[in-house]
Amino acid sequence: MLETNQYFKGEKGLELTNVEWLLDHHKTKLQERRKTVDELNLKPGDVVLDLGCGPGLWTHLLAEKVKPNGRVVGLDFSPDLKSD
């Protein structure tokens, strides 16, 4: 398992922390993630449990589908991946 202080080399040669890498990766795959969420056929009012949600990169996509009365609960065990 990687330590949180380890770095990755991004496509542009930049050193990225674990969270920065996740955010960068999420941006590059956003279109594919939206398609995946669309294929779940979620409806307004549905309840979703987002296990291993990290900083919530999928959580907001799921919430868009179940609003206004639905609910998405995100749960992650890593305090280093907490979003603000």
N, CA, C and O atoms as a CHARMM CRD file, in Angstrom:
* protein
*
  336
    1    1 MET  N      0.85000  -1.18200   0.00000 PROA 1      0.00000
    2    1 MET  CA     0.00000   0.00000   0.00000 PROA 1      0.00000
    3    1 MET  C      0.88900   1.23700   0.00000 PROA 1      0.00000
    4    1 MET  O      1.92200   1.26000   0.66900 PROA 1      0.00000
    5    2 LEU  N      0.49300   2.26600  -0.74900 PROA 2      0.00000
    6    2 LEU  CA     1.27200   3.47900  -0.84900 PROA 2      0.00000
    7    2 LEU  C      1.09500   4.36500   0.36500 PROA 2      0.00000
    8    2 LEU  O     -0.00200   4.48500   0.91000 PROA 2      0.00000
    9    3 GLU  N      2.16500   4.97100   0.77400 PROA 3      0.00000
   10    3 GLU  CA     2.09800   5.96200   1.84400 PROA 3      0.00000
   11    3 GLU  C      1.50500   7.24000   1.25900 PROA 3      0.00000
   12    3 GLU  O      1.65200   7.51000   0.06700 PROA 3      0.00000
   13    4 THR  N      0.84000   8.01800   2.09500 PROA 4      0.00000
   14    4 THR  CA     0.19200   9.23000   1.59200 PROA 4      0.00000
   15    4 THR  C      1.20100  10.28800   1.17600 PROA 4      0.00000
   16    4 THR  O      0.85300  11.20800   0.43600 PROA 4      0.00000
   17    5 ASN  N      2.44800  10.17700   1.63700 PROA 5      0.00000
   18    5 ASN  CA     3.43300  11.17900   1.25900 PROA 5      0.00000
   19    5 ASN  C      4.21700  10.77800   0.01500 PROA 5      0.00000
   20    5 ASN  O      5.13500  11.49300  -0.38700 PROA 5      0.00000
   21    6 GLN  N      3.87600   9.65200  -0.60200 PROA 6      0.00000
   22    6 GLN  CA     4.52400   9.27000  -1.84100 PROA 6      0.00000
   23    6 GLN  C      3.95700  10.08600  -2.98300 PROA 6      0.00000
   24    6 GLN  O      2.84200  10.60100  -2.90200 PROA 6      0.00000
   25    7 TYR  N      4.74500  10.20200  -4.06000 PROA 7      0.00000
   26    7 TYR  CA     4.33200  11.00400  -5.20300 PROA 7      0.00000
   27    7 TYR  C      4.26600  10.16600  -6.45900 PROA 7      0.00000
   28    7 TYR  O      4.91700   9.12700  -6.57000 PROA 7      0.00000
   29    8 PHE  N      3.47900  10.63000  -7.39500 PROA 8      0.00000
   30    8 PHE  CA     3.34000  10.01100  -8.69800 PROA 8      0.00000
   31    8 PHE  C      3.78500  11.03600  -9.73200 PROA 8      0.00000
   32    8 PHE  O      3.67200  12.24000  -9.50300 PROA 8      0.00000
   33    9 LYS  N      4.28000  10.57200 -10.84900 PROA 9      0.00000
   34    9 LYS  CA     4.58700  11.47800 -11.94900 PROA 9      0.00000
   35    9 LYS  C      3.35800  11.56500 -12.83600 PROA 9      0.00000
   36    9 LYS  O      2.89700  10.55000 -13.36000 PROA 9      0.00000
   37   10 GLY  N      2.82400  12.76300 -13.00800 PROA 10     0.00000
   38   10 GLY  CA     1.67900  12.96200 -13.87300 PROA 10     0.00000
   39   10 GLY  C      2.09100  12.95800 -15.33400 PROA 10     0.00000
   40   10 GLY  O      3.27900  12.90500 -15.65300 PROA 10     0.00000
   41   11 GLU  N      1.11500  13.01300 -16.21200 PROA 11     0.00000
   42   11 GLU  CA     1.38000  12.99900 -17.65100 PROA 11     0.00000
   43   11 GLU  C      2.26700  14.16700 -18.06900 PROA 11     0.00000
   44   11 GLU  O      3.02000  14.05900 -19.03700 PROA 11     0.00000
   45   12 LYS  N      2.18500  15.25500 -17.36200 PROA 12     0.00000
   46   12 LYS  CA     2.97400  16.43400 -17.70000 PROA 12     0.00000
   47   12 LYS  C      4.31000  16.44900 -16.96500 PROA 12     0.00000
   48   12 LYS  O      5.03000  17.44700 -17.01700 PROA 12     0.00000
   49   13 GLY  N      4.65400  15.35100 -16.27900 PROA 13     0.00000
   50   13 GLY  CA     5.91400  15.27000 -15.56600 PROA 13     0.00000
   51   13 GLY  C      5.89500  15.93400 -14.20700 PROA 13     0.00000
   52   13 GLY  O      6.94300  16.07900 -13.57700 PROA 13     0.00000
   53   14 LEU  N      4.72600  16.34200 -13.74200 PROA 14     0.00000
   54   14 LEU  CA     4.61500  16.98000 -12.44300 PROA 14     0.00000
   55   14 LEU  C      4.48300  15.93700 -11.35500 PROA 14     0.00000
   56   14 LEU  O      3.86600  14.89200 -11.56100 PROA 14     0.00000
   57   15 GLU  N      5.06500  16.21900 -10.18800 PROA 15     0.00000
   58   15 GLU  CA     4.85700  15.32500  -9.06500 PROA 15     0.00000
   59   15 GLU  C      3.49200  15.62300  -8.46700 PROA 15     0.00000
   60   15 GLU  O      3.15100  16.77800  -8.21100 PROA 15     0.00000
   61   16 LEU  N      2.72600  14.58200  -8.25000 PROA 16     0.00000
   62   16 LEU  CA     1.37800  14.73900  -7.73200 PROA 16     0.00000
   63   16 LEU  C      1.22400  13.92500  -6.45800 PROA 16     0.00000
   64   16 LEU  O      1.68700  12.78600  -6.38800 PROA 16     0.00000
   65   17 THR  N      0.57900  14.49700  -5.45500 PROA 17     0.00000
   66   17 THR  CA     0.25500  13.72400  -4.26100 PROA 17     0.00000
   67   17 THR  C     -0.88400  12.78500  -4.61500 PROA 17     0.00000
   68   17 THR  O     -1.46700  12.89600  -5.69300 PROA 17     0.00000
   69   18 ASN  N     -1.20500  11.86900  -3.72500 PROA 18     0.00000
   70   18 ASN  CA    -2.29100  10.92400  -3.97800 PROA 18     0.00000
   71   18 ASN  C     -3.58100  11.64600  -4.32400 PROA 18     0.00000
   72   18 ASN  O     -4.23700  11.28100  -5.30000 PROA 18     0.00000
   73   19 VAL  N     -3.96300  12.65000  -3.56400 PROA 19     0.00000
   74   19 VAL  CA    -5.21700  13.36000  -3.81600 PROA 19     0.00000
   75   19 VAL  C     -5.11900  14.15100  -5.10700 PROA 19     0.00000
   76   19 VAL  O     -6.06200  14.16400  -5.89800 PROA 19     0.00000
   77   20 GLU  N     -3.99000  14.81100  -5.33000 PROA 20     0.00000
   78   20 GLU  CA    -3.83200  15.56300  -6.57600 PROA 20     0.00000
   79   20 GLU  C     -3.91100  14.63000  -7.77900 PROA 20     0.00000
   80   20 GLU  O     -4.50400  14.98100  -8.79800 PROA 20     0.00000
   81   21 TRP  N     -3.31500  13.44400  -7.66700 PROA 21     0.00000
   82   21 TRP  CA    -3.37100  12.47400  -8.75200 PROA 21     0.00000
   83   21 TRP  C     -4.81700  12.06500  -9.01900 PROA 21     0.00000
   84   21 TRP  O     -5.24300  11.98400 -10.17100 PROA 21     0.00000
   85   22 LEU  N     -5.57100  11.80600  -7.94300 PROA 22     0.00000
   86   22 LEU  CA    -6.98100  11.43400  -8.10200 PROA 22     0.00000
   87   22 LEU  C     -7.76300  12.52700  -8.82200 PROA 22     0.00000
   88   22 LEU  O     -8.54400  12.24600  -9.73100 PROA 22     0.00000
   89   23 LEU  N     -7.54900  13.76900  -8.41200 PROA 23     0.00000
   90   23 LEU  CA    -8.26400  14.88200  -9.02400 PROA 23     0.00000
   91   23 LEU  C     -7.89700  15.03200 -10.49900 PROA 23     0.00000
   92   23 LEU  O     -8.76900  15.25400 -11.33900 PROA 23     0.00000
   93   24 ASP  N     -6.60900  14.91200 -10.81400 PROA 24     0.00000
   94   24 ASP  CA    -6.15000  15.00500 -12.19200 PROA 24     0.00000
   95   24 ASP  C     -6.74400  13.86900 -13.03300 PROA 24     0.00000
   96   24 ASP  O     -7.22400  14.09200 -14.14400 PROA 24     0.00000
   97   25 HSD  N     -6.70400  12.66600 -12.49300 PROA 25     0.00000
   98   25 HSD  CA    -7.25000  11.50100 -13.19200 PROA 25     0.00000
   99   25 HSD  C     -8.75600  11.65800 -13.40500 PROA 25     0.00000
  100   25 HSD  O     -9.27700  11.34100 -14.47400 PROA 25     0.00000
  101   26 HSD  N     -9.44300  12.14800 -12.38300 PROA 26     0.00000
  102   26 HSD  CA   -10.88700  12.33900 -12.47800 PROA 26     0.00000
  103   26 HSD  C    -11.23600  13.30700 -13.60900 PROA 26     0.00000
  104   26 HSD  O    -12.16500  13.05900 -14.37700 PROA 26     0.00000
  105   27 LYS  N    -10.50000  14.39300 -13.70800 PROA 27     0.00000
  106   27 LYS  CA   -10.77300  15.37900 -14.76200 PROA 27     0.00000
  107   27 LYS  C    -10.61400  14.76100 -16.14700 PROA 27     0.00000
  108   27 LYS  O    -11.40700  15.04000 -17.04600 PROA 27     0.00000
  109   28 THR  N     -9.59500  13.92600 -16.32200 PROA 28     0.00000
  110   28 THR  CA    -9.35700  13.35000 -17.64200 PROA 28     0.00000
  111   28 THR  C    -10.38200  12.28400 -18.00600 PROA 28     0.00000
  112   28 THR  O    -10.56900  11.99000 -19.18700 PROA 28     0.00000
  113   29 LYS  N    -11.04200  11.70500 -17.02400 PROA 29     0.00000
  114   29 LYS  CA   -12.00800  10.62500 -17.26400 PROA 29     0.00000
  115   29 LYS  C    -13.44800  11.03400 -16.98800 PROA 29     0.00000
  116   29 LYS  O    -14.32500  10.17500 -16.88500 PROA 29     0.00000
  117   30 LEU  N    -13.70100  12.32400 -16.86800 PROA 30     0.00000
  118   30 LEU  CA   -15.03700  12.79000 -16.47000 PROA 30     0.00000
  119   30 LEU  C    -16.12300  12.33900 -17.43900 PROA 30     0.00000
  120   30 LEU  O    -17.20600  11.94600 -17.00500 PROA 30     0.00000
  121   31 GLN  N    -15.86000  12.38800 -18.72800 PROA 31     0.00000
  122   31 GLN  CA   -16.88100  11.97300 -19.70300 PROA 31     0.00000
  123   31 GLN  C    -17.24600  10.49800 -19.50800 PROA 31     0.00000
  124   31 GLN  O    -18.42300  10.14000 -19.55500 PROA 31     0.00000
  125   32 GLU  N    -16.24700   9.64800 -19.28900 PROA 32     0.00000
  126   32 GLU  CA   -16.51200   8.22200 -19.07100 PROA 32     0.00000
  127   32 GLU  C    -17.25400   7.98900 -17.75700 PROA 32     0.00000
  128   32 GLU  O    -18.11300   7.11100 -17.67500 PROA 32     0.00000
  129   33 ARG  N    -16.92600   8.77200 -16.73200 PROA 33     0.00000
  130   33 ARG  CA   -17.60000   8.63400 -15.43900 PROA 33     0.00000
  131   33 ARG  C    -19.07300   9.02800 -15.55300 PROA 33     0.00000
  132   33 ARG  O    -19.94400   8.36200 -14.99400 PROA 33     0.00000
  133   34 ARG  N    -19.34200  10.09800 -16.26900 PROA 34     0.00000
  134   34 ARG  CA   -20.74100  10.51700 -16.46700 PROA 34     0.00000
  135   34 ARG  C    -21.53000   9.43000 -17.20200 PROA 34     0.00000
  136   34 ARG  O    -22.67900   9.15800 -16.85500 PROA 34     0.00000
  137   35 LYS  N    -20.92600   8.81600 -18.20000 PROA 35     0.00000
  138   35 LYS  CA   -21.59400   7.73900 -18.93300 PROA 35     0.00000
  139   35 LYS  C    -21.89100   6.56700 -18.00000 PROA 35     0.00000
  140   35 LYS  O    -22.97900   5.99300 -18.04700 PROA 35     0.00000
  141   36 THR  N    -20.93000   6.21400 -17.15600 PROA 36     0.00000
  142   36 THR  CA   -21.12200   5.11400 -16.20600 PROA 36     0.00000
  143   36 THR  C    -22.28300   5.41300 -15.26900 PROA 36     0.00000
  144   36 THR  O    -23.12600   4.55000 -15.02300 PROA 36     0.00000
  145   37 VAL  N    -22.32700   6.63600 -14.74500 PROA 37     0.00000
  146   37 VAL  CA   -23.41600   7.02000 -13.83600 PROA 37     0.00000
  147   37 VAL  C    -24.74700   7.00800 -14.58000 PROA 37     0.00000
  148   37 VAL  O    -25.75800   6.57900 -14.02300 PROA 37     0.00000
  149   38 ASP  N    -24.76500   7.46700 -15.81300 PROA 38     0.00000
  150   38 ASP  CA   -26.00500   7.43100 -16.61600 PROA 38     0.00000
  151   38 ASP  C    -26.51700   6.00200 -16.76500 PROA 38     0.00000
  152   38 ASP  O    -27.72500   5.76900 -16.72600 PROA 38     0.00000
  153   39 GLU  N    -25.61600   5.05400 -16.93500 PROA 39     0.00000
  154   39 GLU  CA   -25.99600   3.65300 -17.13500 PROA 39     0.00000
  155   39 GLU  C    -26.53500   2.98300 -15.86600 PROA 39     0.00000
  156   39 GLU  O    -27.07700   1.88000 -15.93400 PROA 39     0.00000
  157   40 LEU  N    -26.39000   3.63900 -14.71500 PROA 40     0.00000
  158   40 LEU  CA   -26.94100   3.09000 -13.47300 PROA 40     0.00000
  159   40 LEU  C    -28.46100   3.26900 -13.39900 PROA 40     0.00000
  160   40 LEU  O    -29.12200   2.65700 -12.56100 PROA 40     0.00000
  161   41 ASN  N    -29.00200   4.10100 -14.27100 PROA 41     0.00000
  162   41 ASN  CA   -30.44900   4.36000 -14.30500 PROA 41     0.00000
  163   41 ASN  C    -31.00300   4.82300 -12.95600 PROA 41     0.00000
  164   41 ASN  O    -32.08000   4.40100 -12.53500 PROA 41     0.00000
  165   42 LEU  N    -30.25500   5.68600 -12.29500 PROA 42     0.00000
  166   42 LEU  CA   -30.73300   6.26000 -11.03500 PROA 42     0.00000
  167   42 LEU  C    -31.86600   7.23000 -11.32900 PROA 42     0.00000
  168   42 LEU  O    -31.91900   7.86200 -12.38300 PROA 42     0.00000
  169   43 LYS  N    -32.77100   7.32500 -10.36000 PROA 43     0.00000
  170   43 LYS  CA   -33.92600   8.20000 -10.50400 PROA 43     0.00000
  171   43 LYS  C    -34.00000   9.16700  -9.33200 PROA 43     0.00000
  172   43 LYS  O    -33.46300   8.88400  -8.26100 PROA 43     0.00000
  173   44 PRO  N    -34.66200  10.31000  -9.52400 PROA 44     0.00000
  174   44 PRO  CA   -34.87000  11.21600  -8.39800 PROA 44     0.00000
  175   44 PRO  C    -35.52200  10.45900  -7.23900 PROA 44     0.00000
  176   44 PRO  O    -36.47700   9.70600  -7.42700 PROA 44     0.00000
  177   45 GLY  N    -34.98800  10.67600  -6.05100 PROA 45     0.00000
  178   45 GLY  CA   -35.51400  10.01300  -4.86400 PROA 45     0.00000
  179   45 GLY  C    -34.76100   8.75400  -4.47300 PROA 45     0.00000
  180   45 GLY  O    -34.95900   8.24800  -3.36800 PROA 45     0.00000
  181   46 ASP  N    -33.89800   8.22700  -5.34600 PROA 46     0.00000
  182   46 ASP  CA   -33.11400   7.03800  -5.00400 PROA 46     0.00000
  183   46 ASP  C    -32.12400   7.35000  -3.88500 PROA 46     0.00000
  184   46 ASP  O    -31.74900   8.50300  -3.67200 PROA 46     0.00000
  185   47 VAL  N    -31.71300   6.31000  -3.17900 PROA 47     0.00000
  186   47 VAL  CA   -30.69300   6.41200  -2.13700 PROA 47     0.00000
  187   47 VAL  C    -29.48700   5.59900  -2.59700 PROA 47     0.00000
  188   47 VAL  O    -29.62300   4.44800  -3.01300 PROA 47     0.00000
  189   48 VAL  N    -28.29500   6.21700  -2.51600 PROA 48     0.00000
  190   48 VAL  CA   -27.07000   5.59000  -3.00100 PROA 48     0.00000
  191   48 VAL  C    -26.02300   5.60700  -1.89400 PROA 48     0.00000
  192   48 VAL  O    -25.85300   6.61200  -1.20400 PROA 48     0.00000
  193   49 LEU  N    -25.32400   4.49000  -1.72900 PROA 49     0.00000
  194   49 LEU  CA   -24.19900   4.41300  -0.81300 PROA 49     0.00000
  195   49 LEU  C    -22.92700   4.34400  -1.64400 PROA 49     0.00000
  196   49 LEU  O    -22.71600   3.38700  -2.38900 PROA 49     0.00000
  197   50 ASP  N    -22.08300   5.35500  -1.51600 PROA 50     0.00000
  198   50 ASP  CA   -20.83200   5.46200  -2.27200 PROA 50     0.00000
  199   50 ASP  C    -19.68700   5.02500  -1.35300 PROA 50     0.00000
  200   50 ASP  O    -19.08000   5.84400  -0.66400 PROA 50     0.00000
  201   51 LEU  N    -19.40600   3.71800  -1.35900 PROA 51     0.00000
  202   51 LEU  CA   -18.34900   3.17000  -0.50200 PROA 51     0.00000
  203   51 LEU  C    -16.98500   3.40200  -1.12500 PROA 51     0.00000
  204   51 LEU  O    -16.81100   3.25700  -2.33500 PROA 51     0.00000
  205   52 GLY  N    -16.01500   3.76500  -0.28700 PROA 52     0.00000
  206   52 GLY  CA   -14.67800   4.05000  -0.78200 PROA 52     0.00000
  207   52 GLY  C    -14.67000   5.29600  -1.64500 PROA 52     0.00000
  208   52 GLY  O    -13.99600   5.34600  -2.67300 PROA 52     0.00000
  209   53 CYS  N    -15.42700   6.30700  -1.22100 PROA 53     0.00000
  210   53 CYS  CA   -15.65900   7.49100  -2.05200 PROA 53     0.00000
  211   53 CYS  C    -14.47400   8.44000  -2.12700 PROA 53     0.00000
  212   53 CYS  O    -14.47300   9.35100  -2.95500 PROA 53     0.00000
  213   54 GLY  N    -13.46200   8.25000  -1.28200 PROA 54     0.00000
  214   54 GLY  CA   -12.32600   9.17200  -1.30000 PROA 54     0.00000
  215   54 GLY  C    -12.80600  10.59300  -1.11600 PROA 54     0.00000
  216   54 GLY  O    -13.59500  10.87100  -0.21300 PROA 54     0.00000
  217   55 PRO  N    -12.33500  11.50500  -1.97000 PROA 55     0.00000
  218   55 PRO  CA   -12.75900  12.89300  -1.83100 PROA 55     0.00000
  219   55 PRO  C    -14.11100  13.19300  -2.47900 PROA 55     0.00000
  220   55 PRO  O    -14.46800  14.36100  -2.63400 PROA 55     0.00000
  221   56 GLY  N    -14.86500  12.17000  -2.85900 PROA 56     0.00000
  222   56 GLY  CA   -16.21700  12.37200  -3.37900 PROA 56     0.00000
  223   56 GLY  C    -16.28500  12.68300  -4.86100 PROA 56     0.00000
  224   56 GLY  O    -17.19300  13.38400  -5.30500 PROA 56     0.00000
  225   57 LEU  N    -15.35000  12.17700  -5.62000 PROA 57     0.00000
  226   57 LEU  CA   -15.31100  12.48600  -7.04300 PROA 57     0.00000
  227   57 LEU  C    -16.48800  11.90800  -7.81800 PROA 57     0.00000
  228   57 LEU  O    -16.89500  12.47500  -8.83200 PROA 57     0.00000
  229   58 TRP  N    -17.03100  10.80600  -7.36600 PROA 58     0.00000
  230   58 TRP  CA   -18.22900  10.22000  -7.98800 PROA 58     0.00000
  231   58 TRP  C    -19.49300  10.70500  -7.28100 PROA 58     0.00000
  232   58 TRP  O    -20.56500  10.74400  -7.88400 PROA 58     0.00000
  233   59 THR  N    -19.37300  11.06700  -6.02600 PROA 59     0.00000
  234   59 THR  CA   -20.52400  11.37700  -5.18600 PROA 59     0.00000
  235   59 THR  C    -21.38800  12.48000  -5.79500 PROA 59     0.00000
  236   59 THR  O    -22.61100  12.35400  -5.84100 PROA 59     0.00000
  237   60 HSD  N    -20.76400  13.55000  -6.25700 PROA 60     0.00000
  238   60 HSD  CA   -21.56500  14.64800  -6.81900 PROA 60     0.00000
  239   60 HSD  C    -22.24000  14.23400  -8.12200 PROA 60     0.00000
  240   60 HSD  O    -23.32800  14.72000  -8.43100 PROA 60     0.00000
  241   61 LEU  N    -21.61100  13.34300  -8.89100 PROA 61     0.00000
  242   61 LEU  CA   -22.25300  12.85600 -10.12300 PROA 61     0.00000
  243   61 LEU  C    -23.49800  12.03600  -9.79000 PROA 61     0.00000
  244   61 LEU  O    -24.52400  12.14300 -10.46200 PROA 61     0.00000
  245   62 LEU  N    -23.39200  11.22200  -8.75000 PROA 62     0.00000
  246   62 LEU  CA   -24.53200  10.42600  -8.29900 PROA 62     0.00000
  247   62 LEU  C    -25.63900  11.32700  -7.75900 PROA 62     0.00000
  248   62 LEU  O    -26.82100  11.10500  -8.02100 PROA 62     0.00000
  249   63 ALA  N    -25.23700  12.35000  -7.00100 PROA 63     0.00000
  250   63 ALA  CA   -26.21700  13.26600  -6.40400 PROA 63     0.00000
  251   63 ALA  C    -27.01600  14.01200  -7.46800 PROA 63     0.00000
  252   63 ALA  O    -28.19900  14.29300  -7.27600 PROA 63     0.00000
  253   64 GLU  N    -26.37000  14.33400  -8.59000 PROA 64     0.00000
  254   64 GLU  CA   -27.08700  15.00600  -9.67600 PROA 64     0.00000
  255   64 GLU  C    -28.26600  14.16400 -10.16700 PROA 64     0.00000
  256   64 GLU  O    -29.29700  14.71100 -10.55900 PROA 64     0.00000
  257   65 LYS  N    -28.12000  12.85200 -10.14800 PROA 65     0.00000
  258   65 LYS  CA   -29.16400  11.95400 -10.66300 PROA 65     0.00000
  259   65 LYS  C    -30.31700  11.75000  -9.68200 PROA 65     0.00000
  260   65 LYS  O    -31.45000  11.52300 -10.10800 PROA 65     0.00000
  261   66 VAL  N    -30.04900  11.82600  -8.38300 PROA 66     0.00000
  262   66 VAL  CA   -31.09100  11.50000  -7.39900 PROA 66     0.00000
  263   66 VAL  C    -31.74800  12.72900  -6.78200 PROA 66     0.00000
  264   66 VAL  O    -32.68200  12.60400  -5.99100 PROA 66     0.00000
  265   67 LYS  N    -31.26500  13.91400  -7.14000 PROA 67     0.00000
  266   67 LYS  CA   -31.87800  15.11400  -6.57000 PROA 67     0.00000
  267   67 LYS  C    -33.26600  15.33300  -7.14500 PROA 67     0.00000
  268   67 LYS  O    -33.51600  14.82500  -8.23800 PROA 67     0.00000
  269   68 PRO  N    -34.15600  16.01400  -6.53600 PROA 68     0.00000
  270   68 PRO  CA   -33.98100  16.81500  -5.33900 PROA 68     0.00000
  271   68 PRO  C    -34.25400  16.06900  -4.03000 PROA 68     0.00000
  272   68 PRO  O    -33.86700  16.54300  -2.96200 PROA 68     0.00000
  273   69 ASN  N    -34.90900  14.92100  -4.09700 PROA 69     0.00000
  274   69 ASN  CA   -35.30800  14.24400  -2.85500 PROA 69     0.00000
  275   69 ASN  C    -34.47700  13.00700  -2.53800 PROA 69     0.00000
  276   69 ASN  O    -34.71400  12.36200  -1.51600 PROA 69     0.00000
  277   70 GLY  N    -33.51700  12.66000  -3.38100 PROA 70     0.00000
  278   70 GLY  CA   -32.69000  11.48900  -3.13800 PROA 70     0.00000
  279   70 GLY  C    -31.57300  11.79800  -2.16400 PROA 70     0.00000
  280   70 GLY  O    -31.45300  12.90400  -1.63800 PROA 70     0.00000
  281   71 ARG  N    -30.76300  10.77800  -1.94500 PROA 71     0.00000
  282   71 ARG  CA   -29.67700  10.94000  -0.97500 PROA 71     0.00000
  283   71 ARG  C    -28.49500  10.09500  -1.41200 PROA 71     0.00000
  284   71 ARG  O    -28.65800   8.95400  -1.84700 PROA 71     0.00000
  285   72 VAL  N    -27.29200  10.66800  -1.29300 PROA 72     0.00000
  286   72 VAL  CA   -26.05700   9.93600  -1.53200 PROA 72     0.00000
  287   72 VAL  C    -25.22500  10.04500  -0.26600 PROA 72     0.00000
  288   72 VAL  O    -24.96600  11.14100   0.23100 PROA 72     0.00000
  289   73 VAL  N    -24.81100   8.89600   0.24800 PROA 73     0.00000
  290   73 VAL  CA   -23.96200   8.85200   1.43000 PROA 73     0.00000
  291   73 VAL  C    -22.59900   8.34600   0.98300 PROA 73     0.00000
  292   73 VAL  O    -22.48700   7.25300   0.42700 PROA 73     0.00000
  293   74 GLY  N    -21.56200   9.14500   1.22900 PROA 74     0.00000
  294   74 GLY  CA   -20.20500   8.75200   0.87900 PROA 74     0.00000
  295   74 GLY  C    -19.44700   8.32100   2.12400 PROA 74     0.00000
  296   74 GLY  O    -19.51800   8.97900   3.16300 PROA 74     0.00000
  297   75 LEU  N    -18.72300   7.21400   2.01700 PROA 75     0.00000
  298   75 LEU  CA   -17.97800   6.68900   3.15800 PROA 75     0.00000
  299   75 LEU  C    -16.59400   6.25400   2.69200 PROA 75     0.00000
  300   75 LEU  O    -16.45400   5.50500   1.72500 PROA 75     0.00000
  301   76 ASP  N    -15.57200   6.74000   3.40100 PROA 76     0.00000
  302   76 ASP  CA   -14.20200   6.33200   3.09900 PROA 76     0.00000
  303   76 ASP  C    -13.42800   6.23900   4.41200 PROA 76     0.00000
  304   76 ASP  O    -13.66400   7.01900   5.33500 PROA 76     0.00000
  305   77 PHE  N    -12.51900   5.29500   4.49000 PROA 77     0.00000
  306   77 PHE  CA   -11.77100   5.10100   5.72700 PROA 77     0.00000
  307   77 PHE  C    -10.50500   5.94400   5.79200 PROA 77     0.00000
  308   77 PHE  O     -9.87500   6.00600   6.84800 PROA 77     0.00000
  309   78 SER  N    -10.11100   6.59200   4.70700 PROA 78     0.00000
  310   78 SER  CA    -8.85500   7.34000   4.67200 PROA 78     0.00000
  311   78 SER  C     -9.09000   8.81000   4.97200 PROA 78     0.00000
  312   78 SER  O     -9.72900   9.50200   4.18000 PROA 78     0.00000
  313   79 PRO  N     -8.58700   9.30500   6.10300 PROA 79     0.00000
  314   79 PRO  CA    -8.75100  10.72400   6.40200 PROA 79     0.00000
  315   79 PRO  C     -7.96700  11.62200   5.44400 PROA 79     0.00000
  316   79 PRO  O     -8.27900  12.80800   5.33000 PROA 79     0.00000
  317   80 ASP  N     -6.95900  11.08700   4.75500 PROA 80     0.00000
  318   80 ASP  CA    -6.16900  11.87500   3.81900 PROA 80     0.00000
  319   80 ASP  C     -6.94900  12.20400   2.54500 PROA 80     0.00000
  320   80 ASP  O     -6.55200  13.10700   1.80900 PROA 80     0.00000
  321   81 LEU  N     -8.02700  11.50700   2.27100 PROA 81     0.00000
  322   81 LEU  CA    -8.79800  11.73000   1.06100 PROA 81     0.00000
  323   81 LEU  C    -10.07400  12.52400   1.33800 PROA 81     0.00000
  324   81 LEU  O    -10.94300  12.62200   0.47200 PROA 81     0.00000
  325   82 LYS  N    -10.18600  13.07000   2.49800 PROA 82     0.00000
  326   82 LYS  CA   -11.37100  13.85000   2.87400 PROA 82     0.00000
  327   82 LYS  C    -11.45300  15.10500   2.01800 PROA 82     0.00000
  328   82 LYS  O    -10.45400  15.79300   1.80800 PROA 82     0.00000
  329   83 SER  N    -12.65000  15.39400   1.52900 PROA 83     0.00000
  330   83 SER  CA   -12.84700  16.64500   0.77800 PROA 83     0.00000
  331   83 SER  C    -13.39000  17.69200   1.72700 PROA 83     0.00000
  332   83 SER  O    -13.99100  17.36700   2.75100 PROA 83     0.00000
  333   84 ASP  N    -13.17900  18.93200   1.38500 PROA 84     0.00000
  334   84 ASP  CA   -13.67800  20.02700   2.21200 PROA 84     0.00000
  335   84 ASP  C    -15.01400  20.52500   1.72600 PROA 84     0.00000
  336   84 ASP  O    -15.57800  21.44900   2.31200 PROA 84     0.00000
